[in-house]
Amino acid sequence: MKKICLALALSVASAAFSQQNLERVEPAFWWKGMKNPELQILVYGKGIANNEISLSDGISIKGIQKVENPNFVFITVNTSEIKVPKFTINIKKNGKDLANYTYELKERNPGSAGRESYTSKDVMYLIMPDRFANGDEKNDSSPDLTEKADRKLPNGRHGGDLQGIINNLDYIQKLGATAVWLTPVNEDNEKVYSYHGYAQTDLYKIDARYGTNEDYKTLSQQLNKRNMKLVMDYVTNHWGVSHWMIKDLPSKDWIHWFSDGENGFKRSNYKITSQFDTNASEIDRKYALDGWFDTTMPDINQKNPLVLKYLTQNAIWWIEYAELGGFRVDTYPYNDKEAMAKWAKAITDEYPKFNIVGETWLSTAGHISAWQKDSKTGEAAGYNSNLPSVMDFVLFSEMPKAFQEEESWDKGMIKLYDAFTSDFLYPDTRNLLVFFENHDTERWNEIFNADPAAYKMGLTLISTVRGIPQIYYGSEIGMRGNKKKGGDADIRRDFPGGWKSDKQSAFNLSSQTPEQKEFFSFTQKLLNWRKGKDVIHNGKTKNFVPKDGVFTYFRYNDRESVMVILNNNKKDQTLDLKYFEEALKGFSKGKEIISGKELNLQKGITIPAKTSLIIELEK
């Protein structure tokens, strides 16, 4: 923090410089024909604000904004008025040329405005790139980046990269996933613990230890060719303390400061429910939103219009450049909600089909639903987030309880039923991300001691209820990880076979162990079946109150119906089908999709202990 204050003081104190170096222009290029033609170009260099700035070809500047720090200038132009594909930004002092930059307005990709994004038709596969596969050992370390690869360190860089993911797209596709969410891959040049990527130091550059911007674009294009999508993990709330702009702040209000904190720092109180608490104190709300996650993660001030414009343009730049299929946004409620509503609207105005899911880690459906676009709960608080999708943390938190607790009137499988009774609060239940684990949580297979039965029931649930299922890399082969004992590193273990030195590869289906194969085969069959089932993607739901540890529900539309049964009882259970008559009316038989077994509904259904059944009903 002291270094940041010193850098700011030195920058603002600078008055004039005899020489000029143009160090950065962001975004480095843009595109013609965007719906919003206004472009704000950040130009950075020593004392640049003290010089004359002009554009070639008679192009007019709509506005030049200077800030506290003379090393920054923000130039605004109307791209619809620019008729040339390239123009020059000229930096002069007393009529003498100091620097120039050739700026390009590229042609947009055909159909980019209507780019398809992930929907309830998709299954999202979450990867932590450093821990998935090392496809290029030459980039394990970088001379320009501080932390070097050391696979022996649990929290160190292990060498996984973009090429490793590209090399294993066949595996992901065969599994049945259709969208790939990577934890952040932009440059994170912190001294240690940089592999997670959430302390980014350059928002326009892929971390060299993962590859290049072109590699990232190639990954996206390779996915698109397979009718799959790349989802970027976008971070608006905080940057890394080593971010080039944090080291030389444009203005003090670019980040949040606390006069009562140590050198301006104060940790968040994490009480993000204060965002919608009409009785919240201002001090609590401020500490929740403006407090930092850590001393290495300065909290960004989205209320600053220049900051908001920078974040908005950067997001749009990546969508257009890398042909992205969606965003997942980290720590969404910790941002200024009014600013983020503008951010989300600007993106979806430009790309109407583009999906954005916010990490809304809250404990009630009322709180979570308030963050989804057009929510009545948000409206009651006088707010519309413009955020298309939210994460179903209620279902996530109830699932382990449901499968672990002894059955009673308020415990066990009733927890699942109750989780769905709040669906009326969400304006679009099809656009909820449903999951039982991710890179921040205990591994499901750790909780249930790598029991295939528990995994199969959990996966059945998230794959057949409303919403977009998300699975975490390695769970499909039974990977474990104990967060309580081993910390984050243990729930982010290296995928077996991702490194040349690995003794066994789970990417190769023929070399999977019997245990891995059982997990994988079930996942593969279920997810590939799901791909073609509109009744699961968009159908209605009918839930029945669980009995004797058995939760039964139906997904149906005008054309078909699917019956899903989860038996968490330790004994086989025979269902009284008369109880489900309103959902079974007109159906006399069915086919269980995993086993392929034909079922005669006239004879009833017996479901084995700790088993799930997915039955396509037939007349």
Order of alpha helices (4+ residues) and beta strands (2+ residues): alpha-beta-beta-beta-beta-beta-beta-beta-beta-beta-alpha-alpha-beta-beta-beta-alpha-beta-alpha-alpha-alpha-beta-alpha-beta-alpha-alpha-beta-alpha-alpha-beta-alpha-alpha-beta-alpha-alpha-alpha-beta-beta-beta-beta-alpha-beta-beta-beta-beta
